Amino acid sequence: DYSNPAVATIQNFKLEYLDKLYEKKSDIFQQEKYCTELARLYVRTRSPKTMEFLKSTANYDLMDICAEADNAQMYKEEAYLFSTAGSAEKGMEIHLNHIKNAEESLEYAKSCDDKKAWRMISEYAYKDQNYLKCMLADLPSLNIDMVDFIKGIPDHLMPDNFEDLIRNSLNEYKRKLRTAQLAYDIVS
């Protein structure tokens, strides 16, 4: 309970101590209990180091830290944890219901590349024009059936600049493809 000053002081001391040990790459972090404790303290204090730490190791109690992230309303971290736990769908649910950022939700879908997560964000885009525009702008790099996605767009959500979005998206895709081809030609 951080409302108790004595508890808060002890927790902050533990955080500072474990953080310094982690920075020095101490062997104690080969033990799950220390990684779990540091992750728990990062989450409870809403440390900006939280995500970096979670991505740097898997040596912590995943579901314990997931519950901590939920309690602390650290939704990006919670979604990431669900993705690593194999529940990309739950992570996407967090993105759509709590984070509510089209670009971040799309990046999450790309990173986990889960069919259910793609279905969820596609369905959500049919209700939210910001998500729809974001997806249309990046259409060729999405792991969805583009034709079915476009056919499913409700008329009332069809953006005025639909053709421009698609054209720009395809041009960007062509540019990336040419860059990849050049890189391949140089390497081979």
C-alpha positions in Angstrom: 0.0 0.0 0.0 1.8 3.1 -1.3 -0.5 5.4 0.7 1.5 4.4 3.8 4.7 6.5 3.8 6.8 3.8 5.4 5.8 1.2 2.8 6.4 3.7 0.0 9.9 4.5 1.3 10.8 0.8 1.5 9.4 0.1 -2.0 11.3 3.1 -3.4 14.5 1.9 -1.8 14.0 -1.7 -3.2 13.3 -0.2 -6.6 16.4 1.9 -6.6 18.6 -1.0 -5.3 17.2 -3.6 -7.8 17.4 -1.1 -10.6 21.1 -0.4 -10.0 21.8 -4.1 -9.8 20.0 -4.7 -13.1 21.9 -1.9 -14.8 25.1 -3.6 -13.6 23.8 -6.9 -15.1 23.9 -8.6 -11.7 23.6 -12.4 -11.7 20.6 -12.3 -9.3 18.4 -11.5 -12.3 18.9 -15.1 -13.5 16.4 -15.9 -10.7 12.7 -15.3 -11.6 11.9 -13.8 -8.2 14.2 -10.8 -8.6 13.0 -10.1 -12.2 9.4 -10.4 -11.0 10.0 -8.0 -8.1 11.8 -5.4 -10.3 9.0 -5.6 -12.9 6.4 -5.3 -10.2 8.1 -2.2 -8.8 8.5 -0.6 -12.2 4.8 -1.1 -12.9 3.7 0.1 -9.4 5.7 3.2 -9.8 4.7 3.6 -13.5 8.4 3.8 -14.4 9.3 4.8 -18.0 11.7 1.8 -17.8 8.9 -0.7 -17.5 8.4 -1.6 -21.2 12.1 -1.7 -21.9 12.6 -4.1 -19.0 9.7 -6.3 -20.0 11.1 -6.7 -23.5 14.6 -7.3 -22.3 13.8 -10.6 -20.4 11.1 -13.2 -20.0 12.4 -14.2 -16.6 9.4 -12.9 -14.6 6.0 -14.2 -13.5 4.1 -13.1 -16.6 0.6 -13.3 -15.3 1.5 -11.6 -12.0 3.0 -8.7 -13.9 0.1 -8.6 -16.2 -2.3 -8.2 -13.2 0.0 -5.5 -11.8 -0.1 -3.7 -15.2 -3.9 -3.9 -15.2 -4.1 -2.5 -11.7 -1.7 0.4 -12.6 -3.6 1.0 -15.8 -0.4 0.5 -17.8 -2.3 -0.7 -20.8 0.5 -0.8 -23.4 2.6 -3.0 -21.1 -0.4 -5.2 -20.3 -1.2 -5.6 -24.0 2.4 -6.5 -24.7 2.4 -9.1 -21.9 -0.8 -10.7 -23.2 0.8 -10.9 -26.6 3.9 -12.6 -25.2 1.6 -15.0 -23.3 0.0 -16.0 -26.6 -3.2 -14.0 -26.1 -2.9 -11.4 -28.9 -6.7 -11.1 -28.9 -6.8 -9.9 -25.3 -4.0 -7.5 -26.1 -5.9 -6.1 -29.0 -9.0 -5.8 -26.8 -6.9 -3.6 -24.4 -5.8 -1.5 -27.4 -9.3 -0.9 -28.7 -11.0 -0.4 -25.3 -8.3 1.5 -23.3 -5.4 2.8 -25.4 -7.7 3.9 -28.3 -4.9 5.0 -30.6 -5.2 3.9 -34.2 -1.5 3.9 -35.1 -0.5 2.1 -31.9 -3.3 -0.5 -32.3 -2.2 -1.1 -35.9 1.5 -1.5 -34.8 0.3 -4.0 -32.2 -1.6 -6.0 -34.8 1.5 -6.1 -37.0 3.8 -7.1 -34.2 1.7 -10.0 -33.0 0.3 -10.9 -36.5 -2.6 -12.8 -35.1 -5.7 -13.5 -37.3 -8.1 -12.7 -34.5 -6.3 -9.5 -33.7 -6.5 -8.5 -37.4 -10.2 -9.3 -37.5 -10.8 -7.3 -34.3 -9.0 -4.2 -35.6 -10.7 -4.5 -39.0 -14.2 -4.7 -37.4 -13.3 -1.8 -35.2 -12.2 0.3 -38.2 -15.7 -0.2 -39.7 -17.0 1.9 -36.7 -14.2 4.4 -36.3 -13.0 6.6 -39.2 -9.6 7.3 -37.6 -8.9 3.6 -37.5 -10.2 3.2 -41.0 -8.0 5.9 -42.4 -5.0 4.6 -40.6 -5.6 1.1 -42.0 -6.3 2.4 -45.5 -3.1 4.5 -45.4 -1.0 1.4 -44.7 -3.2 -1.2 -46.5 -0.5 -3.2 -48.5 1.5 -3.9 -45.3 -1.5 -5.3 -43.4 -2.0 -9.0 -43.1 -5.6 -8.9 -44.2 -7.6 -9.6 -47.4 -7.5 -6.0 -48.9 -10.4 -6.6 -51.2 -12.7 -8.0 -48.5 -11.7 -5.2 -46.2 -12.5 -2.5 -48.7 -15.8 -4.1 -49.6 -16.8 -4.2 -45.9 -16.4 -0.4 -45.4 -19.8 1.1 -44.6 -20.8 3.8 -47.1 -21.2 6.4 -44.3 -17.6 5.9 -43.2 -16.0 6.0 -46.7 -13.5 8.8 -46.5 -13.8 11.6 -49.0 -10.1 11.2 -49.9 -10.4 7.4 -50.3 -8.7 7.2 -53.7 -5.9 9.4 -52.4 -5.3 7.3 -49.4 -5.2 4.1 -51.5 -2.9 5.7 -54.1 -0.5 7.0 -51.5 -0.5 3.7 -49.7 0.3 1.8 -52.9 3.0 4.3 -53.9 4.6 3.9 -50.4 4.4 0.1 -50.8 6.1 0.3 -54.3 8.8 2.6 -52.8 9.5 0.1 -50.0 9.5 -2.8 -52.6 12.0 -0.9 -54.8 14.2 -0.2 -51.7 14.2 -3.9 -50.8 15.0 -4.9 -54.3 17.9 -2.4 -54.4 19.2 -3.8 -51.1 18.9 -7.3 -52.4 20.8 -6.4 -55.6 23.6 -4.8 -53.6 23.9 -7.7 -51.3 23.8 -10.4 -54.0 
